[in-house]
Amino acid sequence: MSDGHGPGGPGDQYPGGGQPAGGKAGGQYGGGQYGGGQQPGDQYPAGYRPPQPMTPEDQRLWATLTHVGGIFSNVLVPVIAFFVLRDRGQFVREHTRVALNFHITMAIAYFAGILTSVLGIGFLVITAAGIVSIVFGILAALAANQGQFYRYPLAIEFIKQ
Protein backbone atom coordinates (compact mmCIF):
# COMPACT_ATOMS: atom_id res chain seq x y z
CA MET A 1 0.00 0.00 0.00
CA SER A 2 1.15 3.50 -0.67
CA ASP A 3 0.49 6.52 1.49
CA GLY A 4 0.61 8.76 -1.58
CA HIS A 5 4.20 9.84 -0.98
CA GLY A 6 6.17 6.69 -1.73
CA PRO A 7 6.66 4.84 -5.00
CA GLY A 8 3.39 4.46 -6.85
CA GLY A 9 1.80 7.47 -5.15
CA PRO A 10 0.41 10.52 -6.92
CA GLY A 11 3.79 12.22 -6.73
CA ASP A 12 5.14 9.82 -9.35
CA GLN A 13 2.54 10.72 -11.96
CA TYR A 14 3.62 14.28 -12.64
CA PRO A 15 7.05 15.83 -13.19
CA GLY A 16 8.23 17.41 -9.98
CA GLY A 17 5.71 15.39 -7.94
CA GLY A 18 2.35 16.45 -6.63
CA GLN A 19 -0.65 17.55 -8.68
CA PRO A 20 -0.57 19.32 -12.05
CA ALA A 21 -1.17 23.03 -12.38
CA GLY A 22 -4.78 23.73 -11.51
CA GLY A 23 -4.86 20.87 -9.01
CA LYS A 24 -7.04 18.67 -11.18
CA ALA A 25 -5.84 15.05 -11.32
CA GLY A 26 -6.70 14.62 -15.00
CA GLY A 27 -4.65 17.59 -16.22
CA GLN A 28 -6.14 20.16 -18.58
CA TYR A 29 -7.72 17.50 -20.81
CA GLY A 30 -9.23 15.32 -18.11
CA GLY A 31 -9.37 11.58 -18.17
CA GLY A 32 -6.54 10.56 -15.85
CA GLN A 33 -2.79 10.21 -16.12
CA TYR A 34 -2.49 10.17 -19.91
CA GLY A 35 -5.07 12.80 -20.72
CA GLY A 36 -7.54 10.46 -22.39
CA GLY A 37 -10.36 13.01 -22.48
CA GLN A 38 -11.88 11.24 -25.44
CA GLN A 39 -15.63 11.38 -25.91
CA PRO A 40 -17.49 8.07 -26.45
CA GLY A 41 -18.27 8.88 -30.11
CA ASP A 42 -14.72 9.95 -31.07
CA GLN A 43 -12.81 7.63 -33.39
CA TYR A 44 -9.37 9.13 -32.77
CA PRO A 45 -7.73 10.05 -29.45
CA ALA A 46 -7.42 13.68 -28.44
CA GLY A 47 -4.65 15.44 -30.31
CA TYR A 48 -4.70 13.10 -33.30
CA ARG A 49 -6.17 13.94 -36.69
CA PRO A 50 -7.76 11.38 -38.99
CA PRO A 51 -5.72 10.47 -42.07
CA GLN A 52 -6.14 13.05 -44.79
CA PRO A 53 -7.11 11.86 -48.29
CA MET A 54 -4.34 11.94 -50.86
CA THR A 55 -4.48 13.72 -54.17
CA PRO A 56 -5.19 11.51 -57.20
CA GLU A 57 -1.57 11.91 -58.33
CA ASP A 58 -0.27 10.72 -54.96
CA GLN A 59 -2.69 7.80 -54.97
CA ARG A 60 -1.45 6.75 -58.42
CA LEU A 61 2.17 7.07 -57.28
CA TRP A 62 1.70 4.97 -54.13
CA ALA A 63 -0.36 2.36 -55.96
CA THR A 64 2.40 2.05 -58.57
CA LEU A 65 5.09 1.79 -55.90
CA THR A 66 3.09 -0.90 -54.10
CA HIS A 67 2.96 -3.07 -57.22
CA VAL A 68 6.64 -2.53 -58.03
CA GLY A 69 7.61 -3.15 -54.39
CA GLY A 70 5.69 -6.42 -54.48
CA ILE A 71 7.91 -7.63 -57.31
CA PHE A 72 11.04 -7.15 -55.19
CA SER A 73 9.79 -8.04 -51.71
CA ASN A 74 6.79 -10.30 -52.41
CA VAL A 75 4.45 -9.71 -49.44
CA LEU A 76 6.32 -7.14 -47.31
CA VAL A 77 5.67 -3.93 -49.28
CA PRO A 78 1.99 -4.69 -50.06
CA VAL A 79 1.29 -5.50 -46.37
CA ILE A 80 2.87 -2.26 -45.17
CA ALA A 81 1.22 -0.23 -47.93
CA PHE A 82 -2.20 -1.71 -47.24
CA PHE A 83 -2.14 -0.97 -43.51
CA VAL A 84 -0.60 2.49 -43.88
CA LEU A 85 -2.47 3.76 -46.95
CA ARG A 86 -5.87 2.06 -46.85
CA ASP A 87 -7.62 5.10 -45.31
CA ARG A 88 -6.03 7.62 -47.68
CA GLY A 89 -8.23 7.09 -50.77
CA GLN A 90 -10.35 4.51 -52.53
CA PHE A 91 -7.98 4.12 -55.50
CA VAL A 92 -4.89 3.40 -53.39
CA ARG A 93 -6.92 1.17 -51.06
CA GLU A 94 -8.12 -1.01 -53.94
CA HIS A 95 -4.64 -1.28 -55.49
CA THR A 96 -2.93 -2.14 -52.21
CA ARG A 97 -5.65 -4.71 -51.47
CA VAL A 98 -5.35 -6.51 -54.82
CA ALA A 99 -1.54 -6.37 -54.66
CA LEU A 100 -1.59 -7.90 -51.19
CA ASN A 101 -4.00 -10.65 -52.27
CA PHE A 102 -1.86 -11.48 -55.30
CA HIS A 103 1.42 -11.57 -53.42
CA ILE A 104 -0.05 -13.73 -50.65
CA THR A 105 -1.12 -16.12 -53.43
CA MET A 106 2.40 -16.02 -54.90
CA ALA A 107 3.90 -16.68 -51.45
CA ILE A 108 1.74 -19.81 -51.24
CA ALA A 109 2.96 -20.81 -54.71
CA TYR A 110 6.60 -20.30 -53.67
CA PHE A 111 6.00 -22.38 -50.54
CA ALA A 112 4.39 -25.15 -52.62
CA GLY A 113 7.40 -25.00 -54.94
CA ILE A 114 9.77 -25.39 -52.02
CA LEU A 115 7.81 -28.37 -50.73
CA THR A 116 7.68 -30.06 -54.15
CA SER A 117 11.32 -29.36 -54.96
CA VAL A 118 12.07 -32.68 -53.32
CA LEU A 119 10.16 -34.29 -56.21
CA GLY A 120 12.04 -32.25 -58.78
CA ILE A 121 9.09 -30.19 -60.05
CA GLY A 122 9.34 -27.53 -57.36
CA PHE A 123 11.99 -25.62 -59.26
CA LEU A 124 9.58 -25.27 -62.18
CA VAL A 125 6.83 -24.07 -59.83
CA ILE A 126 9.15 -21.49 -58.23
CA THR A 127 10.34 -20.27 -61.64
CA ALA A 128 6.78 -20.03 -62.98
CA ALA A 129 5.61 -18.15 -59.88
CA GLY A 130 8.53 -15.74 -60.21
CA ILE A 131 7.78 -15.02 -63.87
CA VAL A 132 4.05 -14.59 -63.19
CA SER A 133 4.83 -12.24 -60.29
CA ILE A 134 7.12 -10.06 -62.41
CA VAL A 135 4.86 -9.90 -65.49
CA PHE A 136 1.60 -9.24 -63.63
CA GLY A 137 3.30 -6.85 -61.21
CA ILE A 138 4.53 -4.74 -64.13
CA LEU A 139 1.10 -4.79 -65.78
CA ALA A 140 -0.54 -3.73 -62.51
CA ALA A 141 2.02 -0.94 -61.97
CA LEU A 142 1.38 0.39 -65.48
CA ALA A 143 -2.39 0.33 -64.93
CA ALA A 144 -2.02 2.10 -61.57
CA ASN A 145 0.21 4.75 -63.11
CA GLN A 146 -2.44 5.41 -65.78
CA GLY A 147 -5.15 5.75 -63.13
CA GLN A 148 -6.89 2.47 -63.98
CA PHE A 149 -7.98 -0.30 -61.67
CA TYR A 150 -6.33 -3.69 -62.17
CA ARG A 151 -7.36 -7.17 -61.12
CA TYR A 152 -4.59 -9.76 -60.95
CA PRO A 153 -5.46 -13.05 -62.63
CA LEU A 154 -4.78 -16.15 -60.53
CA ALA A 155 -5.10 -14.22 -57.25
CA ILE A 156 -7.05 -15.67 -54.35
CA GLU A 157 -9.09 -12.97 -52.64
CA PHE A 158 -8.02 -13.24 -49.01
CA ILE A 159 -8.88 -9.62 -48.19
CA LYS A 160 -12.35 -8.66 -49.34
CA GLN A 161 -13.45 -5.17 -50.30
C-alpha positions in Angstrom: 0.0 0.0 0.0 1.2 3.5 -0.7 0.5 6.5 1.5 0.6 8.8 -1.6 4.2 9.8 -1.0 6.2 6.7 -1.7 6.7 4.8 -5.0 3.4 4.5 -6.8 1.8 7.5 -5.1 0.4 10.5 -6.9 3.8 12.2 -6.7 5.1 9.8 -9.4 2.5 10.7 -12.0 3.6 14.3 -12.6 7.0 15.8 -13.2 8.2 17.4 -10.0 5.7 15.4 -7.9 2.3 16.5 -6.6 -0.6 17.5 -8.7 -0.6 19.3 -12.1 -1.2 23.0 -12.4 -4.8 23.7 -11.5 -4.9 20.9 -9.0 -7.0 18.7 -11.2 -5.8 15.1 -11.3 -6.7 14.6 -15.0 -4.7 17.6 -16.2 -6.1 20.2 -18.6 -7.7 17.5 -20.8 -9.2 15.3 -18.1 -9.4 11.6 -18.2 -6.5 10.6 -15.9 -2.8 10.2 -16.1 -2.5 10.2 -19.9 -5.1 12.8 -20.7 -7.5 10.5 -22.4 -10.4 13.0 -22.5 -11.9 11.2 -25.4 -15.6 11.4 -25.9 -17.5 8.1 -26.4 -18.3 8.9 -30.1 -14.7 9.9 -31.1 -12.8 7.6 -33.4 -9.4 9.1 -32.8 -7.7 10.1 -29.5 -7.4 13.7 -28.4 -4.7 15.4 -30.3 -4.7 13.1 -33.3 -6.2 13.9 -36.7 -7.8 11.4 -39.0 -5.7 10.5 -42.1 -6.1 13.1 -44.8 -7.1 11.9 -48.3 -4.3 11.9 -50.9 -4.5 13.7 -54.2 -5.2 11.5 -57.2 -1.6 11.9 -58.3 -0.3 10.7 -55.0 -2.7 7.8 -55.0 -1.4 6.7 -58.4 2.2 7.1 -57.3 1.7 5.0 -54.1 -0.4 2.4 -56.0 2.4 2.0 -58.6 5.1 1.8 -55.9 3.1 -0.9 -54.1 3.0 -3.1 -57.2 6.6 -2.5 -58.0 7.6 -3.2 -54.4 5.7 -6.4 -54.5 7.9 -7.6 -57.3 11.0 -7.2 -55.2 9.8 -8.0 -51.7 6.8 -10.3 -52.4 4.5 -9.7 -49.4 6.3 -7.1 -47.3 5.7 -3.9 -49.3 2.0 -4.7 -50.1 1.3 -5.5 -46.4 2.9 -2.3 -45.2 1.2 -0.2 -47.9 -2.2 -1.7 -47.2 -2.1 -1.0 -43.5 -0.6 2.5 -43.9 -2.5 3.8 -47.0 -5.9 2.1 -46.8 -7.6 5.1 -45.3 -6.0 7.6 -47.7 -8.2 7.1 -50.8 -10.4 4.5 -52.5 -8.0 4.1 -55.5 -4.9 3.4 -53.4 -6.9 1.2 -51.1 -8.1 -1.0 -53.9 -4.6 -1.3 -55.5 -2.9 -2.1 -52.2 -5.7 -4.7 -51.5 -5.4 -6.5 -54.8 -1.5 -6.4 -54.7 -1.6 -7.9 -51.2 -4.0 -10.6 -52.3 -1.9 -11.5 -55.3 1.4 -11.6 -53.4 0.0 -13.7 -50.7 -1.1 -16.1 -53.4 2.4 -16.0 -54.9 3.9 -16.7 -51.5 1.7 -19.8 -51.2 3.0 -20.8 -54.7 6.6 -20.3 -53.7 6.0 -22.4 -50.5 4.4 -25.2 -52.6 7.4 -25.0 -54.9 9.8 -25.4 -52.0 7.8 -28.4 -50.7 7.7 -30.1 -54.1 11.3 -29.4 -55.0 12.1 -32.7 -53.3 10.2 -34.3 -56.2 12.0 -32.2 -58.8 9.1 -30.2 -60.0 9.3 -27.5 -57.4 12.0 -25.6 -59.3 9.6 -25.3 -62.2 6.8 -24.1 -59.8 9.2 -21.5 -58.2 10.3 -20.3 -61.6 6.8 -20.0 -63.0 5.6 -18.2 -59.9 8.5 -15.7 -60.2 7.8 -15.0 -63.9 4.1 -14.6 -63.2 4.8 -12.2 -60.3 7.1 -10.1 -62.4 4.9 -9.9 -65.5 1.6 -9.2 -63.6 3.3 -6.8 -61.2 4.5 -4.7 -64.1 1.1 -4.8 -65.8 -0.5 -3.7 -62.5 2.0 -0.9 -62.0 1.4 0.4 -65.5 -2.4 0.3 -64.9 -2.0 2.1 -61.6 0.2 4.7 -63.1 -2.4 5.4 -65.8 -5.1 5.7 -63.1 -6.9 2.5 -64.0 -8.0 -0.3 -61.7 -6.3 -3.7 -62.2 -7.4 -7.2 -61.1 -4.6 -9.8 -61.0 -5.5 -13.0 -62.6 -4.8 -16.1 -60.5 -5.1 -14.2 -57.3 -7.0 -15.7 -54.3 -9.1 -13.0 -52.6 -8.0 -13.2 -49.0 -8.9 -9.6 -48.2 -12.4 -8.7 -49.3 -13.5 -5.2 -50.3 
